[in-house]
């Protein structure tokens, strides 16, 4: 392994550590605010969790994105990946939240998702961020 690759891996690890520390700081701040105001801040907590976990997925796909960025050609969207994996992952990661908003048409469909555990929601949120990032690629116009 070259020193350049080893350094790249070290930087990647450092980015994840910093991301985790910032996430922990934000979570501590929200919890401190909740304790002082006796306000559960459920919606804010859900939004922050969704953004953080999607960000983990984006960070996991960062190398892919950088490699695509270096390529020549125009940006394209993998519509199949976007519609078959990304959109359902987004729906599954927020479906139980939508259920509690009591939207009549969606409530019956989403009733099954209410019982998803936090771990499953986290996985779908990470999958959403990852597939959103990897759904974009550069099309080399010379090869066609």
Secondary structure, DSSP 4 states (H G I P E B T S, - for coil): --HHHHHHHHHHHHHHHHHHHHHHHHHHHHHHHHHHHT---HHHHHHHHHHHHHHHHHHHTHHHHHHHHHS-SEEEE-HHHIIIIIHHHHHHHHHHHHHTTT-HHHHHHHGGGGG--HHHHHHHHHHHHHHHHHTEEEE-GGG-
